[in-house]
């Protein structure tokens, strides 16, 4: 399927590794010009070169790519990223609002600073990124905004209280914005990954194993056992779903939360 993304400009937040990088690669393979960002200039530069090399190795044409250092948790970081992306590639048609996620922790005992950081890096960064692009998208009559959250917005995950709360707030914002922007050709959706094989998931499992006094392999086996698909997801599988939401083919899909989780979430809504 041709997703109709050739020549579109995409800004993919937190894209030096993991799901963000996988999404950036998927969009670039479809011909979109992509701006990547990370707090680390070195890491995001390496991610860009890896994406370029992968597309070239497959015989594909590498679209314009730019790697930008950005602290999305700062007051000015989201606006600066979008502005730099537009300066380098043109007005942003596609925003994928991703972030590394707040630190794990139970509901009891989380301090004010942890909550503040969770708000700034998870909800506020996503909201400010969307604010920076949606006006231009509406004026041009086309746009795609995809917020990356987690299946915790459907089914809370033990030990990820701040993530659950802040990502649920992102879903509320996404739904409200989708209603406002739909008539102007802008879709706004949320993609909710389940257990996907990334460094972040590995770190979460390692923390659980240490806390429970069990091996990392045991924790992984338990986590896989509750997934109907019987395995963890691959970043490229999640990225394919996000690329579809960004596509012309998904022009009548807006305001949804799309779980990409191998059937993990059992809810009917």
Backbone as CSV, one residue per row, in Angstrom:
resi,resn,N_x,N_y,N_z,CA_x,CA_y,CA_z,C_x,C_y,C_z
1,UNK,0.835,-1.200,0.000,0.000,0.000,0.000,0.873,1.254,0.000
2,UNK,0.553,2.185,-0.881,1.212,3.485,-0.878,0.500,4.361,0.143
3,UNK,1.218,4.773,1.167,0.601,5.544,2.248,0.446,7.022,1.915
4,UNK,0.958,7.452,0.784,0.781,8.838,0.375,1.567,9.835,1.201
5,UNK,2.727,9.422,1.703,3.515,10.290,2.580,4.715,10.919,1.885
6,UNK,4.939,10.578,0.637,6.100,11.130,-0.063,5.997,12.652,-0.134
7,UNK,7.056,13.322,0.298,7.083,14.779,0.279,6.507,15.440,1.510
8,UNK,5.864,14.676,2.377,5.371,15.240,3.633,6.545,15.472,4.584
9,UNK,6.368,16.412,5.493,7.397,16.711,6.490,6.925,16.222,7.849
10,UNK,7.727,15.369,8.463,7.375,14.783,9.759,8.377,15.200,10.820
11,UNK,7.872,15.555,11.986,8.704,15.813,13.163,8.421,14.703,14.161
12,UNK,9.437,13.923,14.479,9.275,12.784,15.384,10.077,13.061,16.646
13,UNK,9.382,13.252,17.747,10.033,13.603,19.006,10.667,12.377,19.651
14,UNK,11.728,12.612,20.406,12.414,11.546,21.153,12.681,10.348,20.252
15,UNK,13.462,10.577,19.212,13.600,9.579,18.145,15.018,9.061,17.947
16,UNK,15.847,9.154,18.976,17.210,8.636,18.834,17.293,7.131,19.069
17,UNK,16.230,6.538,19.624,16.235,5.099,19.898,14.801,4.617,20.064
18,UNK,14.652,3.317,20.260,13.366,2.730,20.615,12.254,2.991,19.622
19,UNK,11.055,3.239,20.155,9.879,3.402,19.311,9.961,4.649,18.448
20,UNK,10.493,5.731,19.001,10.601,6.958,18.224,11.475,6.785,17.000
21,UNK,12.600,6.137,17.168,13.494,5.891,16.034,12.829,4.974,15.010
22,UNK,12.127,3.951,15.490,11.437,3.036,14.578,10.390,3.769,13.751
23,UNK,9.670,4.694,14.374,8.672,5.481,13.648,9.349,6.382,12.617
24,UNK,10.439,7.029,13.013,11.166,7.886,12.074,11.620,7.091,10.853
25,UNK,12.109,5.882,11.075,12.539,5.025,9.968,11.360,4.657,9.077
26,UNK,10.240,4.286,9.682,9.067,3.889,8.897,8.570,5.036,8.022
27,UNK,8.525,6.237,8.566,8.062,7.389,7.793,9.053,7.738,6.685
28,UNK,10.340,7.646,6.983,11.353,7.927,5.966,11.286,6.911,4.832
29,UNK,11.034,5.656,5.160,10.890,4.628,4.115,9.723,4.954,3.184
30,UNK,8.708,5.635,3.715,7.544,5.999,2.906,7.759,7.294,2.127
31,UNK,8.958,7.875,2.249,9.280,9.064,1.470,9.079,10.382,2.167
32,UNK,8.701,10.353,3.444,8.543,11.599,4.187,9.907,12.155,4.579
33,UNK,10.031,13.473,4.559,11.201,14.125,5.138,11.020,14.110,6.645
34,UNK,12.059,13.761,7.389,11.892,13.530,8.826,12.903,14.326,9.639
35,UNK,12.392,15.023,10.648,13.228,15.668,11.657,13.213,14.803,12.903
36,UNK,14.394,14.376,13.339,14.542,13.588,14.563,15.051,14.507,15.661
37,UNK,14.793,14.137,16.916,15.360,14.928,18.006,15.664,14.061,19.214
38,UNK,16.568,14.582,20.024,16.968,13.958,21.280,17.698,15.014,22.095
39,UNK,17.758,14.807,23.405,18.585,15.706,24.219,20.054,15.577,23.845
40,UNK,20.450,14.405,23.375,21.845,14.153,23.019,22.065,14.355,21.522
41,UNK,22.855,15.350,21.177,23.159,15.603,19.770,23.883,14.414,19.144
42,UNK,24.755,13.782,19.920,25.505,12.636,19.409,24.582,11.462,19.105
43,UNK,23.656,11.175,20.019,22.770,10.025,19.824,21.809,10.236,18.662
44,UNK,21.255,11.428,18.551,20.295,11.645,17.467,21.012,11.680,16.120
45,UNK,22.250,12.156,16.107,23.026,12.108,14.871,23.315,10.684,14.439
46,UNK,23.635,9.838,15.411,23.889,8.428,15.107,22.620,7.742,14.606
47,UNK,21.475,8.096,15.194,20.204,7.518,14.751,19.915,7.893,13.302
48,UNK,20.155,9.155,12.960,19.928,9.598,11.581,20.805,8.812,10.609
49,UNK,22.064,8.657,10.939,22.969,7.934,10.044,22.558,6.474,9.899
50,UNK,22.060,5.881,10.983,21.607,4.491,10.911,20.382,4.369,10.013
51,UNK,19.454,5.309,10.133,18.266,5.300,9.279,18.663,5.455,7.816
52,UNK,19.554,6.384,7.559,20.029,6.589,6.186,20.669,5.309,5.635
53,UNK,21.488,4.666,6.450,22.176,3.453,6.007,21.196,2.319,5.745
54,UNK,20.174,2.186,6.582,19.200,1.099,6.402,18.410,1.273,5.113
55,UNK,17.973,2.485,4.851,17.201,2.724,3.633,18.074,2.494,2.404
56,UNK,19.298,2.969,2.453,20.226,2.781,1.330,20.519,1.307,1.095
57,UNK,20.687,0.556,2.191,20.990,-0.870,2.068,19.858,-1.631,1.402
58,UNK,18.627,-1.143,1.560,17.472,-1.780,0.934,17.239,-1.288,-0.492
59,UNK,18.116,-0.408,-0.953,17.972,0.108,-2.308,16.990,1.248,-2.430
60,UNK,16.576,1.806,-1.296,15.611,2.892,-1.319,16.261,4.252,-1.486
61,UNK,15.429,5.233,-1.807,15.899,6.615,-1.925,15.756,7.290,-0.570
62,UNK,16.834,7.844,-0.073,16.815,8.468,1.250,16.214,9.866,1.140
63,UNK,15.133,10.142,1.854,14.537,11.477,1.817,15.361,12.445,2.664
64,UNK,15.073,13.732,2.600,15.758,14.678,3.481,15.531,14.330,4.953
65,UNK,16.609,14.310,5.715,16.559,14.003,7.141,17.369,15.049,7.888
66,UNK,16.946,15.362,9.106,17.716,16.283,9.932,17.664,15.809,11.375
67,UNK,18.799,15.891,12.052,18.904,15.509,13.462,19.061,16.772,14.294
68,UNK,18.189,16.941,15.286,18.171,18.176,16.064,18.269,17.884,17.555
69,UNK,19.177,18.540,18.266,19.187,18.418,19.724,18.035,19.230,20.309
70,UNK,17.300,18.652,21.250,16.171,19.364,21.849,15.838,18.759,23.200
71,UNK,15.613,19.610,24.173,15.138,19.180,25.488,13.645,19.469,25.546
72,UNK,12.841,18.471,25.250,11.397,18.671,25.147,10.735,18.900,26.493
73,UNK,11.445,18.603,27.580,10.900,18.845,28.908,11.104,20.264,29.387
74,UNK,11.834,21.064,28.616,12.057,22.461,28.989,10.907,23.323,28.489
75,UNK,10.847,24.536,28.961,9.748,25.432,28.592,9.752,25.752,27.100
76,UNK,10.923,25.913,26.530,11.015,26.332,25.126,11.365,25.200,24.160
77,UNK,11.731,24.032,24.696,12.204,22.940,23.854,11.254,22.507,22.754
78,UNK,9.967,22.268,23.043,9.051,21.829,21.987,8.927,22.830,20.841
79,UNK,8.771,24.111,21.179,8.669,25.133,20.138,9.952,25.215,19.318
80,UNK,11.090,25.110,19.996,12.372,25.191,19.293,12.556,24.017,18.337
81,UNK,12.132,22.834,18.751,12.247,21.667,17.878,11.398,21.834,16.627
82,UNK,10.143,22.227,16.802,9.248,22.391,15.656,9.759,23.491,14.732
83,UNK,10.221,24.588,15.309,10.734,25.696,14.507,11.969,25.281,13.709
84,UNK,12.887,24.561,14.358,14.099,24.110,13.671,13.769,23.099,12.580
85,UNK,12.794,22.222,12.843,12.376,21.247,11.834,11.807,21.954,10.611
86,UNK,10.971,22.965,10.842,10.376,23.710,9.734,11.429,24.491,8.955
87,UNK,12.394,25.058,9.654,13.465,25.795,8.977,14.274,24.872,8.066
88,UNK,14.488,23.641,8.518,15.328,22.706,7.767,14.586,22.005,6.636
89,UNK,13.302,21.685,6.865,12.592,20.808,5.930,11.329,21.412,5.332
90,UNK,10.782,22.434,5.976,9.513,22.999,5.547,8.461,22.826,6.626
91,UNK,7.277,23.410,6.434,6.215,23.318,7.440,5.901,21.868,7.812
92,UNK,5.675,21.643,9.088,5.466,20.283,9.589,4.053,19.802,9.263
93,UNK,3.970,18.700,8.517,2.687,18.081,8.173,2.293,16.994,9.163
94,UNK,3.298,16.348,9.747,3.081,15.190,10.621,3.863,15.395,11.904
95,UNK,3.187,15.266,13.023,3.857,15.291,14.324,3.637,13.957,15.012
96,UNK,4.721,13.336,15.431,4.639,12.162,16.293,5.223,12.576,17.636
97,UNK,4.347,12.731,18.614,4.738,13.234,19.932,5.082,12.060,20.840
98,UNK,6.352,11.792,20.934,6.869,10.693,21.739,7.709,11.258,22.872
99,UNK,7.905,10.469,23.919,8.845,10.847,24.977,9.344,9.586,25.655
100,UNK,10.420,9.729,26.389,11.036,8.566,27.018,10.276,7.999,28.187
101,UNK,9.337,8.735,28.710,8.540,8.241,29.825,9.131,8.606,31.169
102,UNK,8.272,8.879,32.148,8.733,9.230,33.493,9.261,8.006,34.230
103,UNK,9.961,8.218,35.337,10.501,7.084,36.091,9.391,6.240,36.706
104,UNK,9.646,4.944,36.901,8.645,4.075,37.520,8.492,4.371,39.001
105,UNK,7.397,3.897,39.573,7.155,4.074,41.000,5.703,3.798,41.326
106,UNK,5.446,3.364,42.564,4.079,3.119,43.015,3.395,4.430,43.392
107,UNK,2.068,4.394,43.512,1.307,5.604,43.812,1.693,6.204,45.157
108,UNK,1.910,5.359,46.146,2.272,5.841,47.480,3.756,6.178,47.525
109,UNK,4.064,7.371,47.999,5.460,7.718,48.225,6.147,8.464,47.108
110,UNK,5.457,8.722,46.010,6.064,9.515,44.944,6.102,10.978,45.375
111,UNK,7.252,11.589,45.265,7.403,12.963,45.719,6.930,13.985,44.704
112,UNK,6.833,15.232,45.155,6.370,16.315,44.291,7.255,16.484,43.062
113,UNK,8.566,16.323,43.231,9.476,16.524,42.111,9.257,15.477,41.024
114,UNK,8.983,14.237,41.422,8.723,13.187,40.437,7.464,13.500,39.631
115,UNK,6.441,13.984,40.319,5.207,14.344,39.628,5.424,15.543,38.704
116,UNK,6.195,16.517,39.170,6.463,17.688,38.333,7.199,17.281,37.058
117,UNK,8.219,16.451,37.213,8.973,15.988,36.049,8.089,15.184,35.098
118,UNK,7.234,14.336,35.671,6.324,13.556,34.845,5.391,14.439,34.038
119,UNK,4.891,15.486,34.680,4.004,16.429,33.994,4.735,17.141,32.863
120,UNK,5.927,17.644,33.148,6.663,18.431,32.158,7.112,17.583,30.970
121,UNK,7.618,16.388,31.240,8.209,15.585,30.168,7.194,14.730,29.415
122,UNK,6.067,14.440,30.042,5.093,13.553,29.401,3.887,14.324,28.875
123,UNK,3.134,14.977,29.757,1.953,15.702,29.274,2.303,17.038,28.638
124,UNK,3.006,17.884,29.374,3.243,19.249,28.906,4.028,19.267,27.596
125,UNK,5.031,18.417,27.473,5.805,18.378,26.230,4.928,17.997,25.042
126,UNK,4.066,16.995,25.225,3.173,16.571,24.142,2.204,17.681,23.759
127,UNK,1.647,18.331,24.777,0.686,19.409,24.527,1.347,20.579,23.802
128,UNK,2.552,20.946,24.218,3.246,22.071,23.591,3.674,21.742,22.157
129,UNK,4.090,20.509,21.912,4.417,20.107,20.541,3.200,20.250,19.631
130,UNK,2.056,19.778,20.108,0.834,19.875,19.309,0.444,21.330,19.074
131,UNK,0.545,22.144,20.115,0.224,23.565,19.969,1.093,24.229,18.906
132,UNK,2.340,23.776,18.812,3.285,24.401,17.883,2.986,24.084,16.422
133,UNK,2.262,22.996,16.161,2.040,22.590,14.764,0.597,22.694,14.296
134,UNK,-0.360,22.602,15.206,-1.742,22.406,14.767,-2.305,23.613,14.027
135,UNK,-1.901,24.816,14.402,-2.409,25.993,13.706,-2.031,25.996,12.236
136,UNK,-0.775,25.702,11.944,-0.322,25.647,10.559,-0.981,24.528,9.783
137,UNK,-1.147,23.377,10.424,-1.813,22.255,9.767,-3.236,22.629,9.373
138,UNK,-3.961,23.256,10.281,-5.352,23.625,10.003,-5.423,24.659,8.883
139,UNK,-4.498,25.597,8.890,-4.493,26.627,7.849,-4.223,26.028,6.469
140,UNK,-3.389,24.982,6.416,-3.051,24.338,5.137,-4.049,23.256,4.742
141,UNK,-4.932,22.874,5.664,-5.975,21.901,5.347,-5.548,20.454,5.378
142,UNK,-4.404,20.170,6.008,-3.947,18.771,6.109,-2.962,18.663,7.261
143,UNK,-3.108,17.598,8.037,-2.147,17.363,9.111,-2.433,16.064,9.829
144,UNK,-1.394,15.530,10.438,-1.508,14.310,11.232,-0.738,14.504,12.538
145,UNK,-1.416,14.266,13.634,-0.777,14.293,14.950,-1.022,12.941,15.604
146,UNK,0.044,12.293,16.017,-0.066,11.017,16.720,0.715,11.123,18.024
147,UNK,0.005,10.923,19.123,0.639,10.884,20.434,0.972,9.437,20.771
148,UNK,2.188,9.185,21.197,2.562,7.846,21.639,2.397,7.783,23.151
149,UNK,1.538,6.877,23.602,1.282,6.744,25.038,1.680,5.343,25.494
150,UNK,0.722,4.562,25.941,0.981,3.219,26.466,-0.360,2.538,26.679
151,UNK,-0.351,1.215,26.746,-1.593,0.511,27.084,-2.048,0.815,28.506
152,UNK,-1.214,1.498,29.280,-1.632,1.891,30.634,-2.802,2.862,30.599
153,UNK,-3.063,3.499,29.453,-4.220,4.394,29.369,-5.513,3.596,29.266
154,UNK,-5.403,2.314,28.971,-6.559,1.419,28.931,-6.626,0.528,30.166
155,UNK,-5.466,0.180,30.688,-5.356,-0.795,31.768,-4.097,-0.462,32.565
156,UNK,-4.234,0.170,33.744,-3.059,0.625,34.500,-2.028,-0.479,34.711
157,UNK,-0.764,-0.075,34.656,0.350,-1.001,34.828,0.985,-0.762,36.187
158,UNK,1.094,-1.811,36.979,1.665,-1.693,38.317,3.070,-1.112,38.252
159,UNK,3.337,-0.154,39.138,4.664,0.438,39.215,4.912,1.562,38.235
160,UNK,3.927,1.892,37.416,4.083,2.984,36.446,2.994,4.033,36.664
161,UNK,2.859,4.474,37.907,1.762,5.364,38.281,1.817,6.700,37.552
162,UNK,2.973,7.337,37.551,3.071,8.646,36.904,2.817,8.512,35.409
163,UNK,3.384,7.505,34.800,3.165,7.271,33.378,1.683,7.081,33.080
164,UNK,1.010,6.273,33.890,-0.413,6.022,33.684,-1.215,7.314,33.768
165,UNK,-0.947,8.119,34.785,-1.696,9.355,34.995,-1.441,10.368,33.882
166,UNK,-0.182,10.588,33.560,0.153,11.622,32.582,-0.212,11.214,31.160
167,UNK,-0.045,9.951,30.834,-0.414,9.509,29.492,-1.937,9.510,29.326
168,UNK,-2.658,9.252,30.398,-4.118,9.353,30.330,-4.545,10.796,30.085
169,UNK,-3.818,11.740,30.670,-4.092,13.154,30.403,-3.836,13.487,28.937
170,UNK,-2.803,12.899,28.357,-2.519,13.096,26.931,-3.688,12.606,26.081
171,UNK,-4.271,11.469,26.460,-5.419,10.943,25.715,-6.586,11.924,25.764
172,UNK,-6.841,12.505,26.935,-7.912,13.489,27.050,-7.667,14.695,26.159
173,UNK,-6.446,15.174,26.161,-6.091,16.311,25.309,-6.222,15.942,23.833
174,UNK,-5.754,14.756,23.474,-5.829,14.293,22.095,-7.273,14.246,21.602
175,UNK,-8.156,13.727,22.434,-9.561,13.619,22.043,-10.183,14.993,21.845
176,UNK,-9.890,15.919,22.754,-10.434,17.270,22.627,-9.908,17.959,21.369
177,UNK,-8.612,17.821,21.117,-8.012,18.459,19.947,-8.531,17.844,18.654
178,UNK,-8.756,16.538,18.659,-9.263,15.881,17.447,-10.616,16.447,17.043
179,UNK,-11.439,16.752,18.014,-12.768,17.303,17.746,-12.663,18.698,17.134
180,UNK,-11.713,19.472,17.624,-11.553,20.847,17.150,-10.961,20.913,15.742
181,UNK,-10.067,19.987,15.412,-9.287,20.102,14.175,-9.818,19.279,13.009
182,UNK,-10.772,18.395,13.247,-11.197,17.443,12.212,-11.722,18.116,10.951
183,UNK,-12.503,19.169,11.101,-13.102,19.821,9.935,-12.068,20.491,9.042
184,UNK,-10.869,20.685,9.550,-9.802,21.327,8.784,-8.813,20.321,8.189
185,UNK,-9.183,19.041,8.167,-8.336,18.036,7.538,-7.195,17.540,8.395
186,UNK,-7.280,17.783,9.697,-6.226,17.360,10.621,-6.751,16.233,11.495
187,UNK,-6.079,15.097,11.486,-6.458,13.999,12.369,-5.526,13.975,13.570
188,UNK,-6.092,13.595,14.703,-5.337,13.538,15.960,-5.657,12.211,16.627
189,UNK,-4.660,11.371,16.782,-4.863,10.042,17.348,-3.778,9.700,18.357
190,UNK,-4.024,8.630,19.076,-3.072,8.140,20.066,-2.744,6.688,19.748
191,UNK,-1.471,6.360,19.737,-1.030,4.974,19.563,-0.496,4.476,20.897
192,UNK,-1.027,3.346,21.353,-0.710,2.833,22.686,0.043,1.510,22.583
193,UNK,1.370,1.558,22.660,2.137,0.311,22.576,2.008,-0.528,23.831
194,UNK,1.975,-1.833,23.639,2.074,-2.749,24.765,3.530,-3.070,25.021
195,UNK,3.797,-4.274,25.471,5.175,-4.677,25.772,5.945,-4.870,24.469
196,UNK,6.794,-3.910,24.175,7.570,-3.917,22.938,9.049,-3.992,23.284
197,UNK,9.785,-4.768,22.535,11.188,-5.043,22.849,12.062,-3.813,22.625
198,UNK,12.168,-2.987,23.655,13.001,-1.787,23.625,13.886,-1.760,24.868
199,UNK,14.840,-0.848,24.868,15.724,-0.706,26.025,14.941,-0.272,27.261
200,UNK,13.902,0.548,27.066,13.092,0.989,28.213,12.384,-0.194,28.859
201,UNK,11.808,-1.079,28.049,11.138,-2.249,28.613,12.132,-3.118,29.369
202,UNK,13.313,-3.282,28.809,14.352,-4.073,29.467,14.698,-3.480,30.832
203,UNK,14.787,-2.143,30.899,15.118,-1.478,32.157,14.012,-1.651,33.192
204,UNK,12.771,-1.568,32.748,11.639,-1.762,33.665,11.637,-3.179,34.219
205,UNK,11.854,-4.155,33.352,11.887,-5.548,33.802,13.062,-5.799,34.747
206,UNK,14.197,-5.179,34.469,15.363,-5.352,35.337,15.081,-4.817,36.734
207,UNK,14.378,-3.691,36.806,14.025,-3.107,38.107,13.069,-4.029,38.863
208,UNK,12.100,-4.602,38.153,11.161,-5.532,38.790,11.884,-6.782,39.287
209,UNK,12.799,-7.280,38.489,13.541,-8.482,38.879,14.355,-8.227,40.138
210,UNK,15.004,-7.071,40.190,15.809,-6.726,41.361,14.938,-6.574,42.601
211,UNK,13.791,-5.905,42.437,12.896,-5.689,43.574,12.302,-6.998,44.080
212,UNK,12.043,-7.930,43.168,11.419,-9.189,43.553,12.389,-10.301,43.869
213,UNK,13.671,-10.047,43.674,14.672,-11.068,43.948,14.586,-12.266,43.026
214,UNK,14.191,-12.016,41.771,14.093,-13.094,40.791,14.936,-12.718,39.576
215,UNK,15.066,-13.647,38.660,15.887,-13.386,37.484,15.121,-12.561,36.451
216,UNK,15.880,-11.879,35.617,15.283,-11.108,34.533,14.518,-12.023,33.585
217,UNK,15.039,-13.214,33.361,14.382,-14.165,32.460,13.007,-14.571,32.988
218,UNK,12.890,-14.734,34.312,11.591,-15.076,34.899,10.578,-13.961,34.693
219,UNK,11.019,-12.723,34.896,10.125,-11.583,34.713,9.651,-11.507,33.265
220,UNK,10.564,-11.700,32.337,10.193,-11.660,30.918,9.212,-12.772,30.565
221,UNK,9.458,-13.958,31.081,8.579,-15.093,30.786,7.171,-14.841,31.309
222,UNK,7.071,-14.266,32.509,5.758,-13.948,33.078,5.035,-12.910,32.222
223,UNK,5.780,-11.906,31.767,5.173,-10.847,30.962,4.694,-11.377,29.614
224,UNK,5.470,-12.237,28.998,5.075,-12.804,27.707,3.875,-13.732,27.838
225,UNK,3.775,-14.403,28.970,2.722,-15.405,29.160,1.325,-14.800,29.143
226,UNK,1.191,-13.518,29.492,-0.142,-12.906,29.545,-0.519,-12.218,28.234
227,UNK,0.368,-12.260,27.245,0.079,-11.655,25.943,-0.493,-12.729,25.019
228,UNK,-1.718,-12.552,24.508,-2.288,-13.572,23.630,-1.395,-13.933,22.444
229,UNK,-0.663,-12.976,21.913,0.237,-13.267,20.792,1.433,-14.105,21.213
230,UNK,1.673,-14.205,22.522,2.728,-15.070,23.034,4.135,-14.524,22.930
231,UNK,4.268,-13.241,22.652,5.605,-12.651,22.516,5.510,-11.141,22.682
232,UNK,6.678,-10.513,22.849,6.739,-9.063,22.861,6.656,-8.537,21.427
233,UNK,6.177,-7.320,21.310,6.121,-6.693,20.001,7.495,-6.250,19.534
234,UNK,7.601,-6.031,18.243,8.826,-5.495,17.660,8.611,-4.014,17.351
235,UNK,9.614,-3.177,17.558,9.442,-1.746,17.296,8.900,-1.447,15.902
236,UNK,9.333,-2.214,14.904,8.875,-1.944,13.545,7.385,-2.251,13.361
237,UNK,6.842,-3.165,14.172,5.405,-3.442,14.101,4.611,-2.248,14.616
238,UNK,5.077,-1.681,15.715,4.425,-0.484,16.244,4.560,0.669,15.259
239,UNK,5.744,0.831,14.698,5.989,1.928,13.766,5.082,1.841,12.543
240,UNK,4.802,0.639,12.079,3.922,0.468,10.921,2.514,0.966,11.227
241,UNK,2.056,0.730,12.451,0.731,1.204,12.847,0.688,2.728,12.895
242,UNK,1.746,3.328,13.428,1.810,4.790,13.486,1.870,5.379,12.079
243,UNK,2.675,4.781,11.209,2.767,5.267,9.831,1.403,5.226,9.150
244,UNK,0.627,4.189,9.415,-0.724,4.126,8.843,-1.581,5.280,9.349
245,UNK,-1.537,5.564,10.650,-2.325,6.673,11.193,-1.912,8.010,10.579
246,UNK,-0.663,8.101,10.136,-0.166,9.330,9.509,-0.522,9.420,8.027
247,UNK,-1.083,8.374,7.482,-1.227,8.262,6.031,-2.501,8.899,5.502
248,UNK,-2.540,9.021,4.176,-3.743,9.482,3.502,-4.868,8.466,3.675
249,UNK,-4.506,7.189,3.751,-5.508,6.131,3.895,-6.279,6.235,5.202
250,UNK,-5.693,6.888,6.204,-6.333,7.003,7.522,-7.014,8.354,7.715
251,UNK,-7.395,9.002,6.621,-7.929,10.363,6.708,-9.271,10.451,7.429
252,UNK,-9.980,9.323,7.580,-11.282,9.337,8.268,-11.184,8.721,9.660
253,UNK,-9.973,8.571,10.150,-9.751,8.027,11.491,-9.189,9.133,12.369
254,UNK,-9.932,9.537,13.374,-9.441,10.569,14.282,-10.076,10.401,15.656
255,UNK,-9.334,10.803,16.671,-9.833,10.751,18.047,-9.764,9.386,18.696
256,UNK,-9.020,8.450,18.110,-8.988,7.094,18.666,-7.723,6.844,19.484
257,UNK,-7.794,5.798,20.284,-6.612,5.219,20.924,-6.426,3.840,20.305
258,UNK,-5.310,3.654,19.608,-5.043,2.384,18.928,-4.040,1.572,19.735
259,UNK,-4.493,0.506,20.409,-3.533,-0.363,21.099,-2.752,-1.202,20.083
260,UNK,-1.455,-1.269,20.277,-0.602,-2.137,19.451,0.113,-3.040,20.440
261,UNK,-0.576,-4.124,20.827,-0.177,-4.831,22.050,-0.296,-6.344,21.993
262,UNK,-0.500,-6.903,20.806,-0.624,-8.354,20.715,-1.839,-8.914,21.430
263,UNK,-2.850,-8.061,21.664,-4.073,-8.507,22.330,-4.045,-8.405,23.840
264,UNK,-3.026,-7.729,24.400,-2.860,-7.681,25.854,-4.054,-7.070,26.573
265,UNK,-4.546,-5.939,26.075,-5.665,-5.263,26.733,-6.967,-5.942,26.338
266,UNK,-7.716,-6.372,27.323,-8.952,-7.126,27.056,-10.203,-6.267,27.045
267,UNK,-10.106,-4.967,27.295,-11.301,-4.133,27.386,-12.009,-4.061,26.036
268,UNK,-13.315,-3.810,26.080,-14.114,-3.734,24.865,-14.107,-2.340,24.260
269,UNK,-13.629,-1.346,24.983,-13.623,0.027,24.473,-12.224,0.594,24.530
